[in-house]
Amino acid sequence: MEWPFSIQASELFTREPGMGNFTGPFTVVKPLTPLKMSYEAAKKRAEPYTKIIEELPEMRRDTVEFLRKAVAEGRRAYVLVNNRSEGSAPLPVQAVSEMLRD
């Protein structure tokens, strides 16, 4: 399912029946752009992808919750982090990893 702009993952799960349910042996999470921002606007804002432009705590929290749910159900979970989410993909990955350890 594609959306013309991002909405919060937790909102999607409540709006779309079945969206919070895993049906396969693995799941993929891809935090992409800040809420209500087009892909192109996020791309321009994040260039040159060398630092965090803006931390997105809700996006990080939703990602962690999604991963924990998948793992609790015995499923593999993969996260594909895009530079356009916060500005530099390795930095949000580090933050999410730390949140998972807490």
DONUPA-544671 format. One record per residue (C-alpha): x, y, z; residue number from 1; residue in one letter. Coordinates in Angstrom, 3 decimals, m for minus. Example, Ala and Ser with C-alpha at 12.3 -4.5 7.8 and 13.67 -1.06 7.14 Angstrom:
REM residues 2
+----------+----------+----------+-----+---+
!        x !        y !        z !   k ! r !
+----------+----------+----------+-----+---+
!   12.300 !   m4.500 !    7.800 !   1 ! A !
!   13.670 !   m1.060 !    7.140 !   2 ! S !
+----------+----------+----------+-----+---+
***
This chain:
REM residues 102
+----------+----------+----------+-----+---+
!        x !        y !        z !   k ! r !
+----------+----------+----------+-----+---+
!    0.000 !    0.000 !    0.000 !   1 ! M !
!    1.389 !    3.431 !   m0.916 !   2 ! E !
!    0.352 !    6.774 !    0.507 !   3 ! W !
!    0.933 !   10.209 !   m1.102 !   4 ! P !
!    2.519 !   11.337 !    2.170 !   5 ! F !
!    3.587 !    9.676 !    5.376 !   6 ! S !
!    1.290 !    9.011 !    8.277 !   7 ! I !
!    2.315 !    7.735 !   11.672 !   8 ! Q !
!    2.574 !    3.940 !   11.665 !   9 ! A !
!    0.484 !    3.606 !   14.814 !  10 ! S !
!   m2.254 !    5.661 !   13.105 !  11 ! E !
!   m2.144 !    3.419 !   10.050 !  12 ! L !
!   m2.657 !    0.348 !   12.230 !  13 ! F !
!   m5.807 !    1.836 !   13.733 !  14 ! T !
!   m7.200 !    3.160 !   10.422 !  15 ! R !
!   m6.669 !    0.105 !    8.245 !  16 ! E !
!   m8.117 !   m3.222 !    9.437 !  17 ! P !
!   m5.462 !   m5.913 !    9.644 !  18 ! G !
!   m2.492 !   m3.590 !    9.060 !  19 ! M !
!   m1.037 !   m4.308 !   12.485 !  20 ! G !
!   m1.138 !   m8.071 !   11.918 !  21 ! N !
!    1.820 !  m10.007 !   10.583 !  22 ! F !
!    0.978 !  m12.799 !    8.163 !  23 ! T !
!    4.396 !  m13.947 !    6.946 !  24 ! G !
!    7.521 !  m15.350 !    8.570 !  25 ! P !
!    9.202 !  m11.937 !    8.463 !  26 ! F !
!    8.345 !   m8.267 !    8.271 !  27 ! T !
!   10.055 !   m5.192 !    6.836 !  28 ! V !
!    9.805 !   m1.696 !    8.293 !  29 ! V !
!   10.918 !    1.289 !    6.223 !  30 ! K !
!   10.750 !    4.662 !    7.984 !  31 ! P !
!   10.801 !    6.989 !    5.010 !  32 ! L !
!    9.820 !   10.630 !    5.418 !  33 ! T !
!    8.654 !   12.947 !    8.193 !  34 ! P !
!    4.891 !   13.093 !    8.697 !  35 ! L !
!    2.912 !   15.034 !    6.098 !  36 ! K !
!    6.042 !   15.680 !    4.004 !  37 ! M !
!    6.414 !   14.566 !    0.405 !  38 ! S !
!    9.329 !   12.377 !   m0.580 !  39 ! Y !
!   10.806 !   15.140 !   m2.754 !  40 ! E !
!   10.559 !   17.747 !    0.008 !  41 ! A !
!   12.205 !   15.344 !    2.462 !  42 ! A !
!   14.971 !   14.616 !   m0.021 !  43 ! K !
!   15.764 !   18.289 !   m0.528 !  44 ! K !
!   15.634 !   18.968 !    3.214 !  45 ! R !
!   17.958 !   16.098 !    4.139 !  46 ! A !
!   20.714 !   16.685 !    1.585 !  47 ! E !
!   23.682 !   16.168 !    1.858 !  48 ! P !
!   22.745 !   13.392 !    4.352 !  49 ! Y !
!   25.621 !   14.050 !    6.756 !  50 ! T !
!   23.745 !   14.769 !    9.988 !  51 ! K !
!   20.403 !   14.517 !   11.753 !  52 ! I !
!   18.223 !   17.337 !   10.439 !  53 ! I !
!   15.423 !   16.682 !   12.911 !  54 ! E !
!   14.963 !   13.787 !   15.310 !  55 ! E !
!   11.644 !   12.028 !   14.799 !  56 ! L !
!   10.893 !   10.387 !   18.165 !  57 ! P !
!    7.443 !    9.106 !   17.136 !  58 ! E !
!    8.910 !    7.431 !   14.050 !  59 ! M !
!   11.632 !    5.854 !   16.165 !  60 ! R !
!    9.151 !    4.706 !   18.815 !  61 ! R !
!    6.773 !    3.225 !   16.222 !  62 ! D !
!    9.688 !    1.390 !   14.593 !  63 ! T !
!   10.760 !   m0.083 !   17.940 !  64 ! V !
!    7.186 !   m1.137 !   18.790 !  65 ! E !
!    6.784 !   m2.752 !   15.375 !  66 ! F !
!   10.064 !   m4.661 !   15.783 !  67 ! L !
!    9.231 !   m5.806 !   19.293 !  68 ! R !
!    5.834 !   m7.081 !   18.167 !  69 ! K !
!    7.363 !   m9.045 !   15.292 !  70 ! A !
!   10.055 !  m10.580 !   17.490 !  71 ! V !
!    7.520 !  m11.423 !   20.222 !  72 ! A !
!    5.589 !  m13.387 !   17.588 !  73 ! E !
!    8.751 !  m15.239 !   16.562 !  74 ! G !
!    9.143 !  m13.428 !   13.254 !  75 ! R !
!   12.270 !  m11.984 !   11.728 !  76 ! R !
!   12.178 !   m8.224 !   11.337 !  77 ! A !
!   14.189 !   m6.037 !    8.999 !  78 ! Y !
!   14.477 !   m2.255 !    9.081 !  79 ! V !
!   15.388 !   m0.263 !    5.990 !  80 ! L !
!   16.161 !    3.282 !    7.079 !  81 ! V !
!   16.130 !    5.972 !    4.444 !  82 ! N !
!   18.316 !    9.086 !    4.604 !  83 ! N !
!   15.206 !   11.173 !    4.037 !  84 ! R !
!   13.674 !   10.276 !    7.379 !  85 ! S !
!   16.025 !   12.211 !    9.659 !  86 ! E !
!   18.888 !   13.169 !    7.374 !  87 ! G !
!   21.511 !   10.442 !    7.806 !  88 ! S !
!   20.398 !    6.807 !    7.966 !  89 ! A !
!   23.192 !    5.434 !   10.197 !  90 ! P !
!   22.328 !    7.807 !   13.049 !  91 ! L !
!   18.633 !    6.853 !   13.439 !  92 ! P !
!   19.666 !    3.184 !   13.132 !  93 ! V !
!   21.994 !    3.671 !   16.084 !  94 ! Q !
!   19.240 !    5.392 !   18.090 !  95 ! A !
!   16.692 !    2.635 !   17.359 !  96 ! V !
!   19.278 !   m0.007 !   18.306 !  97 ! S !
!   19.820 !    1.725 !   21.640 !  98 ! E !
!   16.061 !    1.937 !   22.230 !  99 ! M !
!   15.732 !   m1.802 !   21.585 ! 100 ! L !
!   18.341 !   m2.510 !   24.259 ! 101 ! R !
!   16.409 !   m0.526 !   26.894 ! 102 ! D !
+----------+----------+----------+-----+---+
***
